[in-house]
Amino acid sequence: MAAAVNSSTNYEAGGNGDDHVEQVRNQQVLARDYISAIPEESDMYLNTSTIKLKVPAGEEFKGSVLLKNLYLSCDPYMRGVKHSDSATTKQDRVVFFSPDSPIVGYGVSKVVDSQHPEFKAGDLVWGITKWEEYTLITNTESFFKINHTDVPLSYYTGLLGMPGMTAYAGFYEVCNPKKGECVYISSAFGAVGQIVGQFAKLMGCYVVGSAGSQEKVDKLKNKFGFDEAFNYKEEPDLDAALKRYFPEGIDIYFENVGGKMLDAVLLNMRLHGRIAVCGMISQYNYEQHEGVTNLMHLIYKRIRMEGFFVFDFYHLYPKFLDLVVPYIKEGKIAYVEDIVEGLENGPASLVRLFSGRNAGKGVVAVARE
């Protein structure tokens, strides 16, 4: 990665008696440009700016909070949404890579200063922030206050944050599972997939997952309790592989991959099966997406296939916590993190995710509390 560059921050409070507010270094990870392929470390660079530890004065900053970022999340969706994607509505689109701007993503933070009635200095929160030491947030709609601090704070980048909530919404709300059903999860070792599999097992389902290495396959079975798992890279015929693990068919498919995997799954779905479309990581780097040829099975088998955004289910977050926090404390859910220390190691962690070399939920520890 390129050497650090010095610059001043975009937000510096001045006047109105705050000229003597403490000013600190603010290390950042910036994007060189929009991303049109698999991210590489050279697409990002370190920058050092300065920032005052106070929300700036002015009407435009009412309701704003200044955050000290503690943990940042590395997620596949950070590549999946492009700046030029006109098919995605503005309200659903977040640009994660913009030229010479800090990368945007989910994180866990501590409130340093607040002009918002619901947040005060010292509060711990999680939501969409930036890849830097300190971030001024002018729209707090995506932020949740952290009340359960008797679990690792880093869990709020994954198990107790957006990925966990995604797993909950997709499995329970979209798929409407029943005890004894057969569940298949692609990219099952990912932050969402590993949680979906454990939710399904706790409900009494038969669960199979696929992943990209034998090590991940072993962990799915031995650590996360999946009934079976396979390495999709070693399966020349995905249809045959699925028939081997689901001789009577699949009731629920939690879709994270798309492309050839989705085509094979459609051949193996049972009557009235449900497919929750969470992501399609195999397609994120294609300008022209692969076609799917077996869609007629949606009709033949009366399959319900539904895409979803976790944002539509955030009103259920308290209900989600009521379910998952006891599971964590009772040791009923296992969770694996791949934590790197320091912003300077963030780009390598993010790139590792897209090559399948991650050893768990990707997390960048910026500062520990």
For each residue, the residues with C-beta under 8 A, 3 or more apart:
1: 41 42 44 45 46 344 347
2: 5 42 45 46
3: 46
4: 27 45 46 47 48
5: 2 45 46 47 48
6: 47 48 49
7: 47 48 49
8: 12 49 50
9: 12 26 49 50 51 52
10: 49
11: 51 52 56 136
12: 8 9 23 50 51 52 56
13: 16 18 21 52 54 55 56 57
14: 18 19 56 57
15: 18 19 57
16: 13 57
17:
18: 13 14 15 21 52 54 57
19: 14 15
20:
21: 13 18 52 53 54
22: 52 53
23: 12 50 51 52 53
24: 50 51 52 53 133 134
25: 48 49 50 133
26: 9 48 49 50 51 132 133 134
27: 4 46 47 48 132 133 343 344
28: 46 47 48 49 102 130 131 132 133 343
29: 44 45 46 47 102 103 131 132 343 346 347
30: 44 45 46 47 100 101 102 103
31: 34 35 43 44 97 98 99 100 101 102 103
32: 42 43 44 45 99 100
33: 43 97 99
34: 31 82 83 84 95 97 98 99
35: 31 39 43 79 82 96 97
36: 82 287
37: 285
38: 79 285 351 354 355
39: 35 43 44 78 79 97 347 350 351 354
40: 43 351
41: 1 44 347 348 351
42: 1 2 32
43: 31 32 33 35 39 40 97 347
44: 1 29 30 31 32 39 41 103 346 347 350
45: 1 2 4 5 29 30 32
46: 1 2 3 4 5 27 28 29 30 343 344
47: 4 5 6 7 27 28 29 30
48: 4 5 6 7 25 26 27 28
49: 6 7 8 9 10 25 26 28 132
50: 8 9 12 23 24 25 26
51: 9 11 12 23 24 26 134 136
52: 9 11 12 13 18 21 22 23 24 56
53: 21 22 23 24 66 112 113 134
54: 13 18 21 66 113
55: 13 61 64 65 66 113 114 115 136
56: 11 12 13 14 52 61 64 136
57: 13 14 15 16 18 61
58: 61
59: 62
60: 138
61: 55 56 57 58 64 115 136 138
62: 59 115
63: 115 116 138 140
64: 55 56 61 114 115 116 136 137 138 140
65: 55 111 113 114 115 116 119 125 136 137 140 143
66: 53 54 55 111 112 113 114 134 135 136 137
67: 109 110 111 112 125 129 134 135 136 137
68: 109 110 112 133 134 367
69: 72 107 108 109 129 130 131 132 133 134 135 366 367
70: 107 108 109 110 153 365 366 367 368 369
71: 107 108 153 154 156 157 363 364 365 366
72: 69 105 106 107 129 131 157 343 346 363 364 366
73: 105 106 107 157 158 161 162 163 361 362 363 364
74: 78 105 346 349 350 353 358 362 363 364
75: 78 105 106 162 163 191 353 362
76: 79 80 190 279 281 284 353 354
77: 80 81 96 279
78: 39 74 75 96 97 103 104 105 350
79: 35 38 39 76 96 284 285 354
80: 76 77 279 280 281 284
81: 77 85 88 93 94 95 96
82: 34 35 36 85
83: 34 95 97 98
84: 34
85: 81 82 88 93
86:
87:
88: 81 85 92 93
89: 92 93
90: 93
91:
92: 88 89 309 311
93: 81 85 88 89 90
94: 81 104 128
95: 34 81 83 98 104
96: 35 77 78 79 81 103 104 105
97: 31 33 34 35 39 43 78 83 103 104
98: 31 34 83 95 101 104
99: 31 32 33 34
100: 30 31 32
101: 30 31 98
102: 28 29 30 31 130 131 132 135
103: 29 30 31 44 78 96 97 130 131 346 350
104: 78 94 95 96 97 98 128 129 130 131
105: 72 73 74 75 78 96 128 129 130 131
106: 72 73 75 126 127 128 129 157 161 162
107: 69 70 71 72 73 126 127 128 129 157 366
108: 69 70 71 124 125 126 146 153 154 156 157 161
109: 67 68 69 70 124 125 126 127 129 135
110: 67 68 70 122 123 124 125 369
111: 65 66 67 114 119 120 121 122 123 124 125
112: 53 66 67 68 121 134
113: 53 54 55 65 66 121
114: 55 64 65 66 111 119 120 121 123
115: 55 61 62 63 64 65
116: 63 64 65 119 140
117:
118: 140 145
119: 65 111 114 116 123 125 140 143 145
120: 111 114 123
121: 111 112 113 114
122: 110 111
123: 110 111 114 119 120 145 146
124: 108 109 110 111 145 146 149 153 369
125: 65 67 108 109 110 111 119 143 144 145 146
126: 106 107 108 109 143 144 146 156 157 160 161
127: 106 107 109 137 140 142 143 144
128: 94 104 105 106 107 142 143
129: 67 69 72 104 105 106 107 109 135 137
130: 28 69 102 103 104 105 135
131: 28 29 69 72 102 103 104 105 343 346 364
132: 26 27 28 29 49 69 102 135 343
133: 24 25 26 27 28 68 69 343 366 367
134: 24 26 51 53 66 67 68 69 112
135: 66 67 69 102 109 129 130 132
136: 11 51 55 56 61 64 65 66 67
137: 64 65 66 67 127 129 140 143
138: 60 61 63 64
139: 142
140: 63 64 65 116 118 119 127 137 143
141:
142: 127 128 139
143: 65 119 125 126 127 128 137 140
144: 125 126 127 314 317
145: 118 119 123 124 125
146: 108 123 124 125 126 149 153 156
147:
148: 151 160 321 325
149: 124 146 153
150: 329
151: 148 155 160 325 328 329
152: 155
153: 70 71 108 124 146 149 156 369
154: 71 108 157 158 337 339 363 365
155: 151 152 158 159 160 161 328 335
156: 71 108 126 146 153 160 161
157: 71 72 73 106 107 108 126 154 161 162 163 361 363
158: 73 154 155 161 162 163 164 191 335 337 361 363
159: 155 163 164 195 324 328 333 335 361
160: 126 148 151 155 156 164 321 324 325 328
161: 73 106 108 126 155 156 157 158 164 165
162: 73 75 106 157 158 165 166 310
163: 73 75 157 158 159 166 167 190 191 192 195 361
164: 158 159 160 161 167 168 195 320 324
165: 161 162 168 169 310 313 314 316 317 320
166: 162 163 169 170 192 278 310
167: 163 164 170 171 192 193 195 196 199
168: 164 165 171 172 173 195 199 313 316 320 323 324
169: 165 166 172 173 174 308 310 312 313 316
170: 166 167 173 174 175 192 196 254 276 278 308
171: 167 168 174 175 177 196 199 200 252 254 276
172: 168 169 175 176 177 199
173: 168 169 170 176 308 313 316
174: 169 170 171 274 276 306 308
175: 170 171 172 252 254 274 276
176: 172 173 274
177: 171 172 181 183 200 203 205 251 252
178: 181 251
179: 203 204 205
180: 204 205 206
181: 177 178 205 206 251 252
182: 205 206 208 246 248 249 250 251 252 270
183: 177 196 197 200 205 206 207 208 250 251 252 253 254
184: 207 208 209 210 242 245 246 250 252 253 254 265
185: 188 193 196 197 200 207 208 209 210 253 254 256
186: 193 209 210 232 253 254 255 256 257 261 265
187: 190 192 193 210 211 256 257 279 281
188: 185 193 194 196 197 209 210 211 220 226 229 256
189: 193 194 209 211 212 216 219 220
190: 76 163 187 193 194 256
191: 75 158 163 194 195 361 362
192: 163 166 167 170 187 195 196 254 256 278 279
193: 167 185 186 187 188 189 190 196 197 209 254 256
194: 188 189 190 191 197 198 220 224 334 335 336
195: 159 163 164 167 168 191 192 198 199 333 335
196: 167 170 171 183 185 188 192 193 199 200 254
197: 183 185 188 193 194 200 201 207 209 220 224 225 226
198: 194 195 201 202 224 225 332 333 334
199: 167 168 171 172 195 196 202 203
200: 171 177 183 185 196 197 203 205 207 252
201: 197 198 204 205 207 225 226 227
202: 198 199 327 332 333
203: 177 179 199 200
204: 179 180 201
205: 177 179 180 181 182 183 200 201 252
206: 180 181 182 183 227
207: 183 184 185 197 200 201 225 226 227 228
208: 182 183 184 185 226 227 228 229 230 245 246
209: 184 185 186 188 189 193 197 220 224 226 228 229
210: 184 185 186 187 188 229 230 231 232 261
211: 187 188 189 216 217 220 229 231 232
212: 189 216 231 232 233 356
213: 216 217 231 233 356
214: 217 218 231
215: 218 219
216: 189 211 212 213 219 220 229 231
217: 211 213 214 220 221 229 230 231
218: 214 215 221 222 229
219: 189 215 216 222 223 224 336
220: 188 189 194 197 209 211 216 217 223 224 226 229
221: 217 218 224 225 226 227 228 229
222: 218 219
223: 219 220 334 336
224: 194 197 198 209 219 220 221 334
225: 197 198 201 207 221 334
226: 188 197 201 207 208 209 220 221 229
227: 201 206 207 208 221
228: 207 208 209 221 245
229: 188 208 209 210 211 216 217 218 220 221 226
230: 208 210 217 234 235 241 245
231: 210 211 212 213 214 216 217 234 235
232: 186 210 211 212 235 238 241 261
233: 212 213
234: 230 231
235: 230 231 232 238 240 241
236:
237: 240 241
238: 232 235 241 242 260 261 263 264
239: 242 243 264 267 268
240: 235 237 243 244
241: 230 232 235 237 238 244 245 264
242: 184 238 239 245 246 250 264 265 267 268
243: 239 240 246 247 268
244: 240 241 247
245: 184 208 228 230 241 242
246: 182 184 208 242 243 249 250 268
247: 243 244
248: 182 270
249: 182 246 268 269 270 273
250: 182 183 184 242 246 253 265 268 269 270 273
251: 177 178 181 182 183 270 273 274
252: 171 175 177 181 182 183 184 200 205 273 274 275 276
253: 183 184 185 186 250 265 269 273 274 275 276
254: 170 171 175 183 184 185 186 192 193 196 275 276 278
255: 186 258 262 265 275 276 277 278 279 280
256: 185 186 187 188 190 192 193 278 279 280 281
257: 186 187 261 262 279 280 281 282
258: 255 261 262 279 280 281 282 283 289 290 292
259: 262 263 280 282 283 289 290 292
260: 238 263 264 282 290
261: 186 210 232 238 257 258 264 265 282
262: 255 257 258 259 265 266 280 292
263: 238 259 260 266 267 292 293 294
264: 238 239 241 242 260 261 267 268
265: 184 186 242 250 253 255 261 262 268 269 275
266: 262 263 269 292 294 295 297 298 303
267: 239 242 263 264 294 297
268: 239 242 243 246 249 250 264 265
269: 249 250 253 265 266 273 275 297 301 303
270: 182 248 249 250 251 273 301
271: 301 302
272: 301 302 303 304
273: 249 250 251 252 253 269 270 301 303 304
274: 174 175 176 251 252 253 303 304 305 306
275: 252 253 254 255 265 269 303 304 305 306
276: 170 171 174 175 252 253 254 255 306 308
277: 255 280 305 306 307 308
278: 166 170 192 254 255 256 308
279: 76 77 80 187 192 255 256 257 258
280: 80 255 256 257 258 259 262 277 283 284 289
281: 76 80 187 256 257 258 284
282: 257 258 259 260 261 290
283: 258 259 280 286 289 290
284: 76 79 80 280 281
285: 37 38 79
286: 283 289 290
287: 36
288:
289: 258 259 280 283 286
290: 258 259 260 282 283 286
291:
292: 258 259 262 263 266 295
293: 263
294: 263 266 267 297
295: 266 292 298
296: 299 300
297: 266 267 269 294 300 301 303
298: 266 295 301 303 305
299: 296 302
300: 296 297
301: 269 270 271 272 273 297 298
302: 271 272 299
303: 266 269 272 273 274 275 297 298
304: 272 273 274 275
305: 274 275 277 298
306: 174 274 275 276 277
307: 277
308: 169 170 173 174 276 277 278 312 313
309: 92 312
310: 162 165 166 169 313 314
311: 92 314
312: 169 308 309
313: 165 168 169 173 308 310 316
314: 144 165 310 311 317
315:
316: 165 168 169 173 313 319 320
317: 144 165 314 320 321
318: 321 322
319: 316 322 323
320: 164 165 168 316 317 323 324
321: 148 160 317 318 324 325
322: 318 319 325 326
323: 168 319 320 326 327
324: 159 160 164 168 320 321 327 328 333
325: 148 151 160 321 322 328 329
326: 322 323 329 330
327: 202 323 324 330 332 333
328: 151 155 159 160 324 325 331 332 333 335
329: 150 151 325 326
330: 326 327
331: 328
332: 198 202 327 328
333: 159 195 198 202 324 327 328
334: 194 198 223 224 225
335: 155 158 159 194 195 328 360 361
336: 194 219 223 359 360 361
337: 154 158 360 361 363
338: 349 352 358 359 360 361 362 363
339: 154 363 364 365
340: 345 346 348 349 363 364 365
341: 345 365
342: 345 346 364 365 366
343: 27 28 29 46 72 131 132 133 346 364 366
344: 1 27 46
345: 340 341 342 348 349 364
346: 29 44 72 74 103 131 340 342 343 349 350 364
347: 1 29 39 41 43 44 350 351
348: 41 340 345 351 352
349: 74 338 340 345 346 352 353 358 362 363 364
350: 39 44 74 78 103 346 347 353 354 362
351: 38 39 40 41 347 348 354 355
352: 338 348 349 355 357 358 362
353: 74 75 76 349 350 357 358 362
354: 38 39 76 79 350 351
355: 38 351 352
356: 212 213
357: 352 353
358: 74 338 349 352 353 361 362
359: 336 338
360: 335 336 337 338
361: 73 157 158 159 163 191 335 336 337 338 358
362: 73 74 75 191 338 349 350 352 353 358
363: 71 72 73 74 154 157 158 337 338 339 340 349
364: 71 72 73 74 131 339 340 342 343 345 346 349
365: 70 71 154 339 340 341 342 368
366: 69 70 71 72 107 133 342 343
367: 68 69 70 133
368: 70 365
369: 70 110 124 153
